[in-house]
């Protein structure tokens, strides 16, 4: 099922992918996963994240851009468990997660910048779903595909034949 490696994808599909150039750590039980991207941009509240993962996420990966100035965790054990229960392949964020000791046993991929114990403040920012996420060197769009393992991550416009 997950017999790919990100380095092999880079070698074989160099002209069809973008290589993620910010570095993330693995926290979920599944260190390797891929799927169609759904996006969320959150300033401080992760309410839209919780709403998204409560829906069927079959073959999908949620990519969250944390835009707030104050540190907080975008994903905790409840969100990770709900996502796994609803078929999401993974969650990727340029922000933080918490409950790492629980998330490591949940059968889902979770990649984040690091851990931070503070929860989000639901009163700051509503969040946006399905928007293009601008990370200076690349734009992550809903409907593109992400491939992740411990070597890094890549994005392609279409599903790759792996």
C-alpha positions as CSV (number, residue, x, y, z in Angstrom):
1,X,0.0,0.0,0.0
2,X,2.6,2.6,1.0
3,X,5.6,1.2,-0.8
4,X,6.8,4.6,-2.0
5,X,9.6,6.7,-0.6
6,X,9.7,10.4,-1.0
7,X,13.3,10.3,-2.4
8,X,12.2,7.8,-5.1
9,X,9.3,10.1,-6.0
10,X,11.8,12.9,-6.3
11,X,14.0,10.9,-8.6
12,X,11.2,9.6,-10.8
13,X,8.8,12.6,-10.9
14,X,11.3,15.5,-10.5
15,X,9.5,17.7,-13.1
16,X,6.0,17.0,-11.8
17,X,6.4,17.7,-8.1
18,X,7.2,20.5,-5.6
19,X,9.5,19.6,-2.7
20,X,8.4,20.9,0.7
21,X,11.2,23.1,1.9
22,X,10.2,23.6,5.5
23,X,10.9,20.8,7.9
24,X,8.3,18.9,9.9
25,X,8.4,16.2,12.6
26,X,6.4,13.0,12.6
27,X,4.0,12.4,15.6
28,X,1.3,10.0,14.4
29,X,1.5,6.2,14.3
30,X,1.7,6.3,10.5
31,X,5.0,7.9,9.4
32,X,4.3,7.4,5.7
33,X,1.1,8.4,3.9
34,X,-0.3,10.1,0.8
35,X,-3.6,11.6,-0.3
36,X,-5.6,14.4,-1.9
37,X,-5.1,17.7,0.0
38,X,-7.9,19.6,1.8
39,X,-6.7,22.9,3.1
40,X,-7.4,25.1,6.2
41,X,-5.9,28.4,7.2
42,X,-6.2,29.2,10.9
43,X,-5.1,32.2,12.8
44,X,-5.6,30.9,16.3
45,X,-8.9,28.9,16.4
46,X,-8.9,25.4,15.1
47,X,-12.7,25.2,14.9
48,X,-12.7,24.6,11.1
49,X,-10.1,21.8,11.6
50,X,-12.4,20.0,14.0
51,X,-15.4,20.5,11.6
52,X,-13.4,19.1,8.6
53,X,-12.1,16.0,10.4
54,X,-15.6,15.1,11.6
55,X,-16.5,14.4,8.0
56,X,-15.4,11.5,5.7
57,X,-11.8,12.0,4.8
58,X,-11.2,8.9,2.8
59,X,-7.9,9.2,0.9
60,X,-7.5,12.8,2.0
61,X,-4.8,14.7,3.9
62,X,-5.6,17.9,5.8
63,X,-3.0,20.6,5.4
64,X,-3.3,23.4,8.0
65,X,-1.5,26.7,7.8
66,X,-1.2,28.4,11.2
67,X,-1.0,32.1,10.6
68,X,-1.4,33.4,14.2
69,X,1.4,35.4,15.9
70,X,0.9,33.5,19.2
71,X,1.9,29.8,19.6
72,X,-0.8,27.3,20.1
73,X,-1.4,23.7,19.0
74,X,-3.6,23.2,15.9
75,X,-4.0,19.5,16.6
76,X,-4.5,17.5,19.7
77,X,-5.4,13.9,20.5
78,X,-9.1,14.4,20.0
79,X,-8.8,15.9,16.5
80,X,-6.2,13.2,15.5
81,X,-8.5,10.4,16.7
82,X,-11.6,11.9,15.0
83,X,-9.6,12.2,11.8
84,X,-8.4,8.6,12.0
85,X,-11.9,7.4,12.7
86,X,-13.2,9.2,9.7
87,X,-10.7,7.8,7.2
88,X,-8.3,10.7,6.9
89,X,-4.8,9.6,5.9
90,X,-3.0,12.4,7.6
91,X,-2.7,15.9,9.0
92,X,0.2,18.2,8.1
93,X,0.7,21.7,9.7
94,X,3.3,24.3,9.7
95,X,2.2,24.9,13.3
96,X,2.2,22.8,16.5
97,X,0.5,19.8,18.0
98,X,-0.1,18.6,21.5
99,X,-0.8,15.3,23.3
100,X,2.1,13.8,21.4
101,X,2.3,10.8,23.8
102,X,-1.3,9.8,22.7
103,X,-1.1,10.8,19.0
104,X,1.9,8.4,18.5
105,X,-0.5,5.5,19.0
106,X,-3.3,6.8,16.7
107,X,-3.3,5.1,13.3
108,X,-2.9,8.3,11.2
109,X,0.0,10.4,9.9
110,X,0.6,13.7,11.8
111,X,3.4,16.0,10.8
112,X,4.0,19.4,12.5
113,X,6.7,21.9,13.3
114,X,6.9,20.8,16.9
115,X,4.8,20.3,20.0
116,X,3.4,23.1,22.2
117,X,1.0,22.4,25.1
118,X,-1.3,25.5,24.8
119,X,-4.7,24.9,23.2
120,X,-6.2,27.3,20.6
121,X,-8.3,30.3,21.5
122,X,-11.6,29.8,19.7
123,X,-12.4,33.5,19.9
124,X,-9.5,34.6,17.7
125,X,-10.1,34.1,13.9
126,X,-12.7,31.8,12.4
127,X,-10.4,30.0,9.9
128,X,-10.9,29.3,6.2
129,X,-11.3,26.1,4.3
130,X,-10.4,25.1,0.8
131,X,-8.1,28.2,0.3
132,X,-4.7,28.2,-1.3
133,X,-2.0,28.3,1.4
134,X,1.0,30.5,0.5
135,X,4.3,29.4,2.1
136,X,6.6,31.9,0.3
137,X,8.4,29.2,-1.7
138,X,5.3,27.2,-2.7
139,X,1.5,27.4,-2.7
140,X,-0.5,24.4,-1.4
141,X,-3.9,24.0,-3.0
142,X,-6.9,21.9,-2.3
143,X,-7.2,19.0,-4.7
144,X,-3.4,18.5,-5.2
145,X,-1.7,15.4,-3.8
146,X,0.8,15.1,-1.0
147,X,3.3,12.3,-0.3
148,X,4.9,12.2,3.1
149,X,7.5,10.1,4.8
150,X,10.4,10.6,7.3
151,X,12.6,11.9,4.5
152,X,10.3,14.9,3.7
153,X,7.2,15.7,1.7
154,X,6.3,16.5,-1.9
155,X,3.2,17.8,-3.7
156,X,1.9,17.0,-7.2
157,X,-0.9,18.4,-9.2
158,X,-2.4,14.9,-9.8
159,X,-2.1,11.5,-8.1
160,X,1.2,9.8,-9.0
161,X,1.4,6.2,-10.2
162,X,3.4,4.8,-7.3
